[in-house]
Amino acid sequence: MEELQWKSRPQLKEPIMLTAFEGWTDAGEAASGAGTYLAGRWGAHVFAEIDAEEFYDFTSLRPQVRLREDRSREIVWPQNRFFAAGVPNSRDIILMIGIEPHLRWRAFCECVTTVATELGVTAVFTLGAMLADVAHSRAVPVLGSTADSPLAQRFGLRRPQYQGPTGIVGVLQDTLAKVNIPVVSLMAQVPHYAPRIPSPKATLAIVERVSDLLAARVPTAELQRATVAYERQVTEAVAADDDMVAYVRELERRADEGVTADSLSEIPSGEALVAELEQFLRHQDGSN
């Protein structure tokens, strides 16, 4: 498989793989941010990558030109890299951090499963984040699911219930199932009224959930400070619109009363989120 390029072959003992992709399931850059944060805190090193040439439309995702220290130019292509790390008091970890491809999804996923099978991966945790009707001022829900009964029982997870359009994460989960590698999906929920603001709060929630599941201690002071700044930024943006203030208060009320989605099948589509907001605003206008 020419697209998969090995730099080294680390010796790992029954590793777990974590995957995080920029793209459709990376609302608020929470999943890719969590993968990058964990790789940095665990001192992970790159041992393989997937060549971008066959998997991207470079008119949609353009490579970047950068200047080296000697002022010479270099082209930086979209990166999909595999990292290895030994986590103290836990186990060996492989992190796959990349970008959802445009083309040849099955071939792309075969590259990932090749790494997983050749290095003896025992389970894969896919990290993601989706826009949802949640308040930025409340705890970030991280929904977990798995089709593997032993993992479901061990970690207290639900079986998958989502049906509908999928991204590279869904295709990868199916590909891994065909080679008998169990998969756990962790999906954070990000406020849909702040879609273009990176959410360190959701990143923190994913990192903490991974830390709990793997019994691996991860320092999070940096993310906690960023979360405070994020909440302040979004609160200030919302405060400029009285209707949005009322809408967020309604979401807060739901969260405080426990009226939240508790399964992936209950995550609304983007159209449904917009419709809900419009309905709420119409109700506000009618009651004034």
Salt bridges, closest charged atoms under 4 A:
GLU3 OE2 - ARG104 NH1 3.05
GLU49 OE2 - LYS7 NZ 3.74
GLU54 OE1 - ARG104 NH1 3.95
GLU118 OE1 - ARG9 NH1 2.45
ASP133 OD2 - ARG254 NH1 3.62
ASP174 OD2 - LYS178 NZ 3.32
GLU222 OE1 - ARG41 NH2 2.33
GLU231 OE2 - LYS201 NZ 2.51
GLU250 OE2 - ARG253 NH2 2.60
GLU250 OE2 - ARG254 NE 3.40
GLU252 OE2 - ARG138 NH1 3.79
ASP256 OD1 - ARG138 NE 2.85
GLU257 OE1 - ARG253 NH1 2.68
ASP262 OD2 - ARG158 NH2 3.34
GLU276 OE2 - ARG254 NH1 2.63
